[in-house]
Structure formats: C-alpha cells, structure tokens
Amino acid sequence: MAAPDEKPTVRLVAHCRRCHGWLVSASSVSAGIGPTCAVRERAEQRAAARPLTLFEVAA
C-alpha cells in the first residue's frame, strides 16, 4: 500500500492518429503519431508523390 504522503504520477497520453494506439512519449504525444506510424506515413507520402511510369499505368 502506498504511503499517505505519496502523490500519484500524472502522465499525458494520447492516441495515435494513424493506428489509434497509446502514445506515451512526450515527442509522440506532441506530434500526434507514433514513431513506427510516422515512418510508414512518410513512406506512403513519398510513394504517392512519385510519378507513375508507363509500365505502372498499364498494370
């Protein structure tokens, strides 16, 4: 049992905007996205910005 003079620890958490998992890290909470989802999001943005070639359009 906790001592009566101990105060509870308060921590700000949020949900990831992509996977809705819990964000605990201060930098992730401020960004609104976790590190793994941020990498995946950047990869998707790069892929969307890349122009299609003739062979990709035909497929």
C-alpha positions in Angstrom: 0.0 0.0 0.0 1.2 3.5 -0.8 2.3 5.9 1.9 -0.2 8.6 2.6 2.3 11.4 1.6 2.9 10.0 -1.9 1.3 11.8 -4.7 0.1 10.0 -7.8 2.1 10.3 -11.0 0.2 12.1 -13.8 1.2 11.4 -17.3 -0.2 12.9 -20.5 -1.1 10.2 -23.1 -2.9 10.3 -26.4 -4.0 8.1 -29.2 -2.0 7.8 -32.5 -3.9 9.5 -35.4 -3.0 6.5 -37.6 -3.4 3.3 -35.6 -5.1 4.7 -32.5 -2.6 3.0 -30.2 -1.5 4.7 -27.0 1.2 7.4 -27.2 3.3 7.8 -24.1 6.4 9.5 -25.3 6.3 13.3 -25.0 7.5 13.8 -28.5 5.0 11.4 -29.9 2.1 13.0 -27.9 3.1 16.4 -29.3 3.3 15.1 -32.9 0.1 13.1 -32.5 1.7 10.0 -34.2 4.0 7.2 -33.0 7.4 6.6 -34.5 6.5 3.5 -36.4 3.4 5.0 -37.9 5.4 8.2 -38.8 7.9 6.1 -40.8 5.0 4.4 -42.6 3.2 7.6 -43.3 6.3 9.3 -44.8 6.9 6.2 -47.0 3.3 6.4 -48.3 3.7 10.1 -48.9 6.9 9.5 -50.9 5.2 6.8 -52.9 2.2 9.0 -53.7 4.5 11.8 -54.8 6.5 9.6 -57.2 5.3 9.9 -60.8 3.9 6.7 -62.4 5.8 5.1 -65.2 4.1 3.8 -68.4 4.5 0.2 -67.1 2.9 1.0 -63.8 -0.1 2.7 -65.5 -0.7 -0.4 -67.8 -0.6 -2.8 -64.9 
